[in-house]
Amino acid sequence: MSGPDALPPGFDRHADALAIVGGGACNPSGIALTLVAACRQVREAGGDVRTDPAVRLIGTQLAFLLNANSDTDDYGALVAACRARAGTTSPIR
């Protein structure tokens, strides 16, 4: 693939995942961009992003950095806060 959606030359999601975790990356937007690229690489290879170890490791670092977890009470509070700020009560899509 070429163009603006192309992966960076030499992109290796596994090496980037290790660099993010090993280096204690703390820039959420940079980590999120790497996560998007890693997901793209997995899909292009016919893989499943939900089970790919690099994607999961990058996602774990991002969740850690944002103090996010799978606690359902926390999830509900975050949804409520976003709904309040968005001015909507529409269901999650």
OpenMM code with the backbone's topology and positions (N, CA, C; nanometers):
from openmm import Vec3, app, unit

residues = "MET SER GLY PRO ASP ALA LEU PRO PRO GLY PHE ASP ARG HIS ALA ASP ALA LEU ALA ILE VAL GLY GLY GLY ALA CYS ASN PRO SER GLY ILE ALA LEU THR LEU VAL ALA ALA CYS ARG GLN VAL ARG GLU ALA GLY GLY ASP VAL ARG THR ASP PRO ALA VAL ARG LEU ILE GLY THR GLN LEU ALA PHE LEU LEU ASN ALA ASN SER ASP THR ASP ASP TYR GLY ALA LEU VAL ALA ALA CYS ARG ALA ARG ALA GLY THR THR SER PRO ILE ARG".split()
positions = [
    Vec3(0.0852, -0.1176, 0.0000),
    Vec3(0.0000, 0.0000, 0.0000),
    Vec3(0.0895, 0.1235, 0.0000),
    Vec3(0.0512, 0.2217, -0.0794),
    Vec3(0.1254, 0.3472, -0.0792),
    Vec3(0.0277, 0.4604, -0.0537),
    Vec3(0.0809, 0.5769, -0.0308),
    Vec3(-0.0049, 0.6916, -0.0037),
    Vec3(-0.0088, 0.7243, 0.1440),
    Vec3(-0.1019, 0.8116, 0.1823),
    Vec3(-0.1057, 0.8594, 0.3206),
    Vec3(-0.1410, 0.7513, 0.4230),
    Vec3(-0.2047, 0.6440, 0.3798),
    Vec3(-0.2424, 0.5371, 0.4718),
    Vec3(-0.1387, 0.4261, 0.4798),
    Vec3(-0.0266, 0.4428, 0.4097),
    Vec3(0.0771, 0.3396, 0.4093),
    Vec3(0.1464, 0.3344, 0.5451),
    Vec3(0.1897, 0.2160, 0.5804),
    Vec3(0.2674, 0.1997, 0.7031),
    Vec3(0.4036, 0.2657, 0.6855),
    Vec3(0.4611, 0.3161, 0.7942),
    Vec3(0.5955, 0.3739, 0.7836),
    Vec3(0.6945, 0.2687, 0.7308),
    Vec3(0.7911, 0.3084, 0.6509),
    Vec3(0.8885, 0.2121, 0.5995),
    Vec3(0.9569, 0.1374, 0.7134),
    Vec3(0.9632, 0.0059, 0.7026),
    Vec3(1.0293, -0.0763, 0.8022),
    Vec3(0.9516, -0.0931, 0.9325),
    Vec3(0.8243, -0.0543, 0.9340),
    Vec3(0.7454, -0.0632, 1.0564),
    Vec3(0.7383, -0.2077, 1.1047),
    Vec3(0.7669, -0.2280, 1.2304),
    Vec3(0.7605, -0.3599, 1.2941),
    Vec3(0.6844, -0.3432, 1.4253),
    Vec3(0.5594, -0.3859, 1.4267),
    Vec3(0.4748, -0.3638, 1.5438),
    Vec3(0.5309, -0.4277, 1.6695),
    Vec3(0.5983, -0.5415, 1.6540),
    Vec3(0.6528, -0.6104, 1.7715),
    Vec3(0.7677, -0.5310, 1.8335),
    Vec3(0.8555, -0.4806, 1.7492),
    Vec3(0.9665, -0.3994, 1.7994),
    Vec3(0.9152, -0.2697, 1.8600),
    Vec3(0.8156, -0.2082, 1.7966),
    Vec3(0.7595, -0.0846, 1.8506),
    Vec3(0.6907, -0.1098, 1.9841),
    Vec3(0.6199, -0.2216, 1.9955),
    Vec3(0.5537, -0.2539, 2.1228),
    Vec3(0.6564, -0.2667, 2.2347),
    Vec3(0.7659, -0.3337, 2.2060),
    Vec3(0.8704, -0.3496, 2.3078),
    Vec3(0.9359, -0.2158, 2.3417),
    Vec3(0.9559, -0.1307, 2.2421),
    Vec3(1.0153, 0.0005, 2.2665),
    Vec3(0.9216, 0.0872, 2.3504),
    Vec3(0.7934, 0.0788, 2.3239),
    Vec3(0.6950, 0.1566, 2.3999),
    Vec3(0.6947, 0.1149, 2.5459),
    Vec3(0.6905, -0.0140, 2.5699),
    Vec3(0.6845, -0.0643, 2.7075),
    Vec3(0.8193, -0.0505, 2.7765),
    Vec3(0.9255, -0.0889, 2.7087),
    Vec3(1.0589, -0.0849, 2.7676),
    Vec3(1.1069, 0.0557, 2.7946),
    Vec3(1.0644, 0.1498, 2.7102),
    Vec3(1.1065, 0.2876, 2.7267),
    Vec3(1.0131, 0.3687, 2.8148),
    Vec3(0.9057, 0.3053, 2.8607),
    Vec3(0.8101, 0.3766, 2.9445),
    Vec3(0.7446, 0.4919, 2.8711),
    Vec3(0.7038, 0.4678, 2.7478),
    Vec3(0.6423, 0.5728, 2.6672),
    Vec3(0.5281, 0.6387, 2.7430),
    Vec3(0.5198, 0.7715, 2.7326),
    Vec3(0.4185, 0.8440, 2.8087),
    Vec3(0.3395, 0.9437, 2.7240),
    Vec3(0.3471, 0.9329, 2.5929),
    Vec3(0.2743, 1.0217, 2.5036),
    Vec3(0.1537, 0.9460, 2.4474),
    Vec3(0.0343, 0.9693, 2.5027),
    Vec3(-0.0828, 0.8934, 2.4573),
    Vec3(-0.1079, 0.9029, 2.3075),
    Vec3(-0.0902, 1.0208, 2.2484),
    Vec3(-0.1196, 1.0320, 2.1054),
    Vec3(-0.0191, 0.9539, 2.0218),
    Vec3(0.1075, 0.9535, 2.0601),
    Vec3(0.2075, 0.8750, 1.9883),
    Vec3(0.1808, 0.7259, 1.9989),
    Vec3(0.1434, 0.6826, 2.1185),
    Vec3(0.1114, 0.5410, 2.1390),
    Vec3(-0.0125, 0.5041, 2.0579),
    Vec3(-0.1122, 0.5921, 2.0568),
    Vec3(-0.2345, 0.5653, 1.9812),
    Vec3(-0.2056, 0.5544, 1.8313),
    Vec3(-0.1185, 0.6396, 1.7798),
    Vec3(-0.0831, 0.6318, 1.6373),
    Vec3(-0.0117, 0.5009, 1.6060),
    Vec3(0.0747, 0.4576, 1.6969),
    Vec3(0.1425, 0.3297, 1.6775),
    Vec3(0.0422, 0.2155, 1.6837),
    Vec3(-0.0556, 0.2268, 1.7716),
    Vec3(-0.1596, 0.1245, 1.7819),
    Vec3(-0.2384, 0.1125, 1.6518),
    Vec3(-0.2718, 0.2261, 1.5928),
    Vec3(-0.3434, 0.2255, 1.4649),
    Vec3(-0.2590, 0.1573, 1.3573),
    Vec3(-0.1317, 0.1913, 1.3496),
    Vec3(-0.0427, 0.1308, 1.2499),
    Vec3(-0.0283, -0.0191, 1.2744),
    Vec3(-0.0171, -0.0589, 1.4011),
    Vec3(-0.0043, -0.2016, 1.4337),
    Vec3(-0.1300, -0.2768, 1.3924),
    Vec3(-0.2457, -0.2188, 1.4182),
    Vec3(-0.3715, -0.2834, 1.3772),
    Vec3(-0.3776, -0.2979, 1.2256),
    Vec3(-0.3350, -0.1948, 1.1553),
    Vec3(-0.3345, -0.2000, 1.0087),
    Vec3(-0.2434, -0.3128, 0.9600),
    Vec3(-0.1254, -0.3237, 1.0213),
    Vec3(-0.0310, -0.4279, 0.9805),
    Vec3(-0.0887, -0.5669, 1.0043),
    Vec3(-0.1554, -0.5853, 1.1159),
    Vec3(-0.2173, -0.7147, 1.1466),
    Vec3(-0.3260, -0.7469, 1.0443),
    Vec3(-0.4128, -0.6497, 1.0177),
    Vec3(-0.5216, -0.6737, 0.9214),
    Vec3(-0.4677, -0.7042, 0.7822),
    Vec3(-0.3627, -0.6311, 0.7413),
    Vec3(-0.3040, -0.6559, 0.6090),
    Vec3(-0.2454, -0.7958, 0.5989),
    Vec3(-0.2023, -0.8512, 0.7123),
    Vec3(-0.1468, -0.9867, 0.7138),
    Vec3(-0.2558, -1.0921, 0.7359),
    Vec3(-0.3813, -1.0475, 0.7482),
    Vec3(-0.4919, -1.1410, 0.7671),
    Vec3(-0.5081, -1.1881, 0.9112),
    Vec3(-0.4483, -1.1163, 1.0047),
    Vec3(-0.4555, -1.1557, 1.1450),
    Vec3(-0.5731, -1.0944, 1.2180),
    Vec3(-0.5813, -1.1259, 1.3443),
    Vec3(-0.6880, -1.0778, 1.4324),
    Vec3(-0.6277, -0.9813, 1.5334),
    Vec3(-0.6676, -0.8549, 1.5282),
    Vec3(-0.6098, -0.7549, 1.6174),
    Vec3(-0.6407, -0.7832, 1.7640),
    Vec3(-0.7480, -0.8575, 1.7898),
    Vec3(-0.7848, -0.8861, 1.9291),
    Vec3(-0.6920, -0.9868, 1.9959),
    Vec3(-0.6203, -1.0626, 1.9156),
    Vec3(-0.5319, -1.1640, 1.9726),
    Vec3(-0.3847, -1.1392, 1.9433),
    Vec3(-0.3536, -1.0383, 1.8660),
    Vec3(-0.2145, -1.0107, 1.8313),
    Vec3(-0.1390, -0.9593, 1.9540),
    Vec3(-0.0271, -1.0223, 1.9903),
    Vec3(0.0442, -0.9818, 2.1121),
    Vec3(0.0971, -0.8389, 2.1082),
    Vec3(0.1430, -0.7921, 1.9939),
    Vec3(0.1949, -0.6556, 1.9861),
    Vec3(0.0830, -0.5541, 2.0042),
    Vec3(-0.0290, -0.5760, 1.9383),
    Vec3(-0.1435, -0.4858, 1.9514),
    Vec3(-0.1909, -0.4831, 2.0961),
    Vec3(-0.2001, -0.5986, 2.1577),
    Vec3(-0.2463, -0.6051, 2.2966),
    Vec3(-0.1480, -0.5368, 2.3920),
    Vec3(-0.0175, -0.5519, 2.3669),
    Vec3(0.0821, -0.4888, 2.4532),
    Vec3(0.0779, -0.3365, 2.4395),
    Vec3(0.0657, -0.2884, 2.3181),
    Vec3(0.0549, -0.1439, 2.2954),
    Vec3(-0.0726, -0.0911, 2.3620),
    Vec3(-0.1825, -0.1626, 2.3454),
    Vec3(-0.3085, -0.1226, 2.4080),
    Vec3(-0.2998, -0.1228, 2.5593),
    Vec3(-0.2280, -0.2189, 2.6141),
    Vec3(-0.2102, -0.2258, 2.7593),
    Vec3(-0.1328, -0.1050, 2.8097),
    Vec3(-0.0277, -0.0655, 2.7385),
    Vec3(0.0500, 0.0520, 2.7790),
    Vec3(-0.0357, 0.1772, 2.7731),
    Vec3(-0.1163, 0.1896, 2.6686),
    Vec3(-0.2031, 0.3061, 2.6564),
    Vec3(-0.3055, 0.3083, 2.7697),
    Vec3(-0.3646, 0.1943, 2.7993),
    Vec3(-0.4620, 0.1867, 2.9091),
    Vec3(-0.3960, 0.2206, 3.0424),
    Vec3(-0.2754, 0.1695, 3.0645),
    Vec3(-0.2028, 0.1993, 3.1882),
    Vec3(-0.1772, 0.3488, 3.2006),
    Vec3(-0.1318, 0.4075, 3.0920),
    Vec3(-0.0983, 0.5491, 3.0927),
    Vec3(-0.2198, 0.6360, 3.1212),
    Vec3(-0.3345, 0.5936, 3.0723),
    Vec3(-0.4571, 0.6704, 3.0908),
    Vec3(-0.5336, 0.6283, 3.2155),
    Vec3(-0.4710, 0.5424, 3.2959),
    Vec3(-0.5336, 0.4934, 3.4179),
    Vec3(-0.6689, 0.4303, 3.3888),
    Vec3(-0.6768, 0.3595, 3.2774),
    Vec3(-0.7999, 0.2913, 3.2377),
    Vec3(-0.7894, 0.1444, 3.2760),
    Vec3(-0.9014, 0.0858, 3.3039),
    Vec3(-0.9045, -0.0574, 3.3327),
    Vec3(-1.0392, -0.1129, 3.2902),
    Vec3(-1.0617, -0.2375, 3.3171),
    Vec3(-1.1864, -0.3002, 3.2742),
    Vec3(-1.2927, -0.2972, 3.3837),
    Vec3(-1.2729, -0.2170, 3.4859),
    Vec3(-1.3696, -0.2043, 3.5941),
    Vec3(-1.5000, -0.1477, 3.5372),
    Vec3(-1.6095, -0.2199, 3.5532),
    Vec3(-1.7350, -0.1765, 3.4924),
    Vec3(-1.7892, -0.0492, 3.5557),
    Vec3(-1.7630, -0.0247, 3.6831),
    Vec3(-1.8075, 0.1004, 3.7452),
    Vec3(-1.7342, 0.2182, 3.6821),
    Vec3(-1.6047, 0.2046, 3.6627),
    Vec3(-1.5254, 0.3093, 3.5996),
    Vec3(-1.5751, 0.3330, 3.4574),
    Vec3(-1.6024, 0.2266, 3.3843),
    Vec3(-1.6513, 0.2358, 3.2467),
    Vec3(-1.7824, 0.3140, 3.2431),
    Vec3(-1.8741, 0.2796, 3.3313),
    Vec3(-2.0028, 0.3489, 3.3368),
    Vec3(-1.9876, 0.4965, 3.3679),
    Vec3(-1.8973, 0.5293, 3.4598),
    Vec3(-1.8732, 0.6691, 3.4951),
    Vec3(-1.8144, 0.7454, 3.3768),
    Vec3(-1.7249, 0.6824, 3.3022),
    Vec3(-1.6657, 0.7478, 3.1859),
    Vec3(-1.7706, 0.7720, 3.0774),
    Vec3(-1.8574, 0.6736, 3.0545),
    Vec3(-1.9646, 0.6899, 2.9562),
    Vec3(-2.0564, 0.8053, 2.9984),
    Vec3(-2.0928, 0.8082, 3.1250),
    Vec3(-2.1809, 0.9144, 3.1743),
    Vec3(-2.1155, 1.0516, 3.1583),
    Vec3(-1.9869, 1.0629, 3.1887),
    Vec3(-1.9172, 1.1910, 3.1758),
    Vec3(-1.9111, 1.2361, 3.0300),
    Vec3(-1.8845, 1.1439, 2.9399),
    Vec3(-1.8786, 1.1793, 2.7975),
    Vec3(-2.0162, 1.2186, 2.7454),
    Vec3(-2.1192, 1.1473, 2.7890),
    Vec3(-2.2555, 1.1825, 2.7475),
    Vec3(-2.2907, 1.3232, 2.7954),
    Vec3(-2.2543, 1.3543, 2.9187),
    Vec3(-2.2849, 1.4865, 2.9744),
    Vec3(-2.2146, 1.5964, 2.8950),
    Vec3(-2.0909, 1.5739, 2.8613),
    Vec3(-2.0149, 1.6763, 2.7878),
    Vec3(-2.0555, 1.6845, 2.6415),
    Vec3(-2.1019, 1.5731, 2.5862),
    Vec3(-2.1461, 1.5725, 2.4466),
    Vec3(-2.2892, 1.6232, 2.4343),
    Vec3(-2.3584, 1.6347, 2.5485),
    Vec3(-2.4955, 1.6830, 2.5472),
    Vec3(-2.5924, 1.5838, 2.4884),
    Vec3(-2.5684, 1.4560, 2.5139),
    Vec3(-2.6555, 1.3547, 2.4561),
    Vec3(-2.6791, 1.2417, 2.5555),
    Vec3(-2.7876, 1.1738, 2.5356),
    Vec3(-2.8160, 1.0534, 2.6152),
    Vec3(-2.8270, 0.9339, 2.5221),
    Vec3(-2.7804, 0.9520, 2.3989),
    Vec3(-2.7911, 0.8443, 2.3013),
    Vec3(-2.7067, 0.7250, 2.3443),
    Vec3(-2.7481, 0.6057, 2.3031),
    Vec3(-2.6726, 0.4857, 2.3392),
    Vec3(-2.5357, 0.4849, 2.2734),
    Vec3(-2.4479, 0.4071, 2.3291),
    Vec3(-2.3134, 0.3911, 2.2727),
    Vec3(-2.3270, 0.3193, 2.1400),
    Vec3(-2.2550, 0.3669, 2.0428),
    Vec3(-2.2576, 0.3017, 1.9106),
    Vec3(-2.1309, 0.2284, 1.8896),
] * unit.nanometer
topology = app.Topology()
chain = topology.addChain("A")
for resn in residues:
    res = topology.addResidue(resn, chain)
    for name in ("N", "CA", "C"):
        topology.addAtom(name, app.Element.getBySymbol(name[0]), res)
